[in-house]
C-alpha cells in the first residue's frame, strides 16, 4: 500500500473512531435523560421540592458519565502492593469514567440539599452577607465532589474516616453513605469551626447517620491534637477546612502520624482564590499543597481537575 493510501486509511479510522465515540456519548446522555424522566415523571415526583432545577442537576451529576483530568505530581518507585493497586484503580476510574453514585443515596442527599437551600436565616461572614441557603449553595459539596468521595471509599475500602471542614454536612453524607455500602463497618469523625454550620450539620448528621458519625466543634489546630489520640488509625482524610498554606501544613502535621499505611488523603481547593470580601491577603494554598506532597509519608500524589489534591500514604 502506498503512503497516500495508508494516510487515507488512518484518517478514515480516526473519523470512524470519533463517530463511535460521539454515538456512545449521545447514547449515554440519552440513557441518563430516560432515567431522570422515569423518576420524575409521576404527578407527585417533585412534590415538596423547592428548587426543582437544582434538584435535577444534583441527581444528574451523580449518575451521568464523567471523567476527570488527573496529573501525577509525585511518583512512587517502591514495589506495588494491595494499597498501591487499589489507588491505581481509583486513578484509572477518575481518568476514564467514575462510577455513578447509587441512585437511592443520590436522591436522599439531593432532598437534604433542597431543604438546606430553602433556609432563610441571615448569614454574615467578614464583608460577605446573605442568608444560610445562599451560603450553603456556594460552600457545599454536591454531585461531582460527592462522587469522588464515594469512590475513594469504594476503591480504597476505607473504614475509619476523618473530615476537616463539615460545612453543612453534604460531603459527610456522601462519605457515610459509601461506608454503609462498601465497608464492613465504618465511621466518620468530622470537625467544623464555624456557626451556624456546626449546629445545622451536626443535628442533621446525627439524625440521619446515628453513631456512624461523630461531630466536633472548633478550629482544627485546637481540636485535632486531642481528637487524633482517640480515633485510632485513619484510612481516609478529607481536608476541606482552612485553605491557606499554613492550614494545610499544620493540619497534615497534626494528623500525619495517625494515618494508616495505605491511607488516602484528599485536599479540596488546592488553588483557592477567595473573594477579597471573604478573605484578605494571599492564601498561598498551592504552596501549602506542594509542601504537604513533599512529606516523607506521601507515597504517590496526583492533582484532579487542578482543584483537588489526592495522595496515597506509605
N, C-alpha and C positions, 0 to 999 in steps of 0.2 A: 504494500500500500504506500502511496506517495505521502510526503509530509503534508501536502494540502488536504489529502483525504483523511489523515489522522487528525488534523486540526478540526475538520468538519465533524468527525465522529465525536471528538471531545466536546465541542460546542453543543452538539445535539444531546449528548449525555447530560451535560450540565443543565441544559434547558429542561430536559425531562425530569431531572432531579429537583429542580426548582419548582416545577409544576406539581410534582407529587408532594413536595413539602407544603406548598400553598394549599393543595387539596386537603392535606392532613390537618393543617391549622384551621381551615374553614370547617371541616367536619367536627373537630374538637370544639370549636366555638359554637357550632350548631347544637352539639350534644349538651353543652352547658346551658344554652338557652332553653332547650327542651326540658331539662331537669328543673330549672327555675320556673318555667311556665307551669309545669305539672304541680310543683309545690305551692305556687302562689295562685293557682287557677281557681281554687274554691272560693265561694262567696264570702267566707269569713277568714281567709288566709292572712289578710292584713288588718284584721280587727285589733284595735288597740295599739297599732304601730303608729308612732308619731312622725317618724321620718322615713317613709317607705323607700325613697330613692337610696338613701344611705344604708338602709337595712338590706336592700337587694344587692347593693355594691359590696357590702361586707360579705354576704354569702358567696357572691361571685368570686371575690378574691381568695376565698378559702378553697374553692373547688376547680377553678379554671386552670388550664395548663400554664405553668410558669417555670422559667429558669432564671438563674442569676449569674452575674459576672463574678467569677472567682479568680483572684490574683494571689499567687503564692508570695509571701514576704519573708518566710523563714522555712528552709528545707530541713529535713531530718535524715541524717546519714546512718542512723542506727538500724539494726535489723528489724524487719516488720514483725509485729506481734498482733494479738487479737484487737487491742485498742487502736493500733495504727490502721489495721484493716477496716475496722468499723468507721474510723474517721475518714478514710479514703472513700468508703461507700457513701458517707454523708456528703463529701465534696463532689463526688460524681453526680449525685442526685441534685445537689444545688445547681450545678452547671448544666445538667442535662434534662431536668424535669422533676421538680419537687413533688412528691406525693401529696394529694389533697388531704385536708383536714376531714375527719369523719363528719358526715353531714349533720348528725344529731348534735355533736359538740359545736359545730359552726353555728347552727340555728340557736342553740342555747345562749351562746355568748353574744350573738347578734341581738337577741332580745334584751340582754343586760345593757348592751351599748345603747340601744334605742332609749331605754329608760334613763340612762345617765345623760344623754343628750338633752333630755327634757328638763333637767334641773335648772332652776332659775335663780338660785341664791347668788348674791353678788360675790365676785371674786376679784381681789386686788393683789397684784404681785409686782413689787417695785413700781415702775411707772405704768405698768400694764393694768388695765381694768376691764372687766367684763362680767360674765356670770359663769357658774360652775359648768353648765352644759357646753358653753363655748370653749372654755379652758380644757374640758375633757376631750373635745374633738381634736384639739391641736396638740395634746400631750399624751395620748393613749396609744396602745398597741392594737392594731386592727389585723385584718386578714393576712397581709403579706408578712409582717413580722411574726404574728402568731403562728403562722405556718412553719417558719424557720424554727421557732421554739419547739413546736410539737415534734418536728422531725429530728431535732437534736436528741430529744428524749427517746424517740423511737429507735434511731440507729445506734446510739451510744448506750442504750439500755440504762439510762441514768435513773437512780432511785432517790438519792439524797441531794436536794436542790436548794440553792440559795439565790435569792433575788435581791439586789440592792436598787431601790427605787420602785416602790409598788405603784405609785401614782394612784389611779382609780381602780386598779386591780385587773385590768384586761389581760395583761401578759401572764399574771398569776393563774387566771382561769385556763388559759391555753396550756400552761405547764402542768397544772393539776389534772386537767383532762387527759393529757398524754400519759401521765403517771398511771392513771386508772386503766388506760388501755394497754400500755406496753410494759409496765413494771409489775413484778410480782407483789411488791409493796413499795410504797414511796411516800415522801413527804417534802414539803416546801416550807422554808423559812423565808420571810420577806420583810424588808426594812424600808420604812418611809419616814422622812423627817419633816414633812410639811402637813399643815392642816388647811382645808378640811379633807385633803386626800386621805390621810391616815384613817380618820374616823369613818369616812364613807366606804373606803375599800375594806378595812378590817371587818366592819359589820357585814358587808356583802359576802366576803370570802368565808367568814366563819359560818354564816347562814347556809351557804351553798356547799362548802367543802369540808366542814366539820374539823376533825382532828388531823386531816391531811395537810392543813396549812397552819402555820404559826406566824402571827403578825407582830412586829416590833416597831416601836416609835422612837425616833431620834436620828441625829446625824450619824452617818456611818463611822466617823472617826471616834465617836463616843460609844456607840452600840457594839461595834464589831469586836473589840478586844475581849469583852466578856462573853459575847454570843458564840464566838468560834470555840470557846472552851467547852461549850455544852452540846454542840451539834455533831461532833464526831467528824469523820471524813466526808468531804463533799464531792459528788460526782459531776455536778453541773453548776456553774456560777453564771448568772446573767447580771451584768452590770449596766444599769440604766439610771444611776443616781447622778451625782455631780459629774459634769463632763469637762472639767478643767484638767490640765496636765497634773496638777497636784492631787486632785481627786483620784485620778486613775492610778498614779504611782502609790499613793498612800493606801488606798483600799486594797489593791492587789497585794501589797506587802503584808497587810493585816490578815489576809486570807490565804496567802500562798502556801503556808505550811500545813493548812487544813485540807487542801485539795488532794484527793486520792490520786495515785498513779493512774493515768488513763482518763482523768477528768477532762472535761471540755469547758472552756470559758468563752462567753460571747459578750463583747463590748458594743454598746449601741452608740451611734452618733460620734464616730471617731474623728470626723471632720466637722464638728459642731460649729456653726456660725450663728450665734444668737443675735436677736434684735437688740440694738442699743437701749431700748426701753426695758428690756428684761435682764440685761447683763452688761456691766461696764468693763471695758478692757478687752484683752485678747485671751481667750481661754486656753489656747495652745493645746487643744485636745489631741491633735495628731502627734505632737511631740511626746505627749504622755503615753499614747498608744505605742509608739515606736520604742520607748524606753521599757515598757512592760514586755514587749516582744523580745527584747534583749535579755530578759531574766533567764537565769540558768535552768529554771524548771519548764520553760516554754520549749516544747519539742518541735512542733510544726505550727506555722501560723499563716492564715490567709485573710484577705480582705474581701468582703462580699458587697458588691454594688458600690464600692468605695464609701459605704455607710457603716457597715458592721465589721468588727474585728473578731475573728474566731480562731481559737488555737487549742491544741492538744497538750496536756501536761505530762511530763515524764515522771 
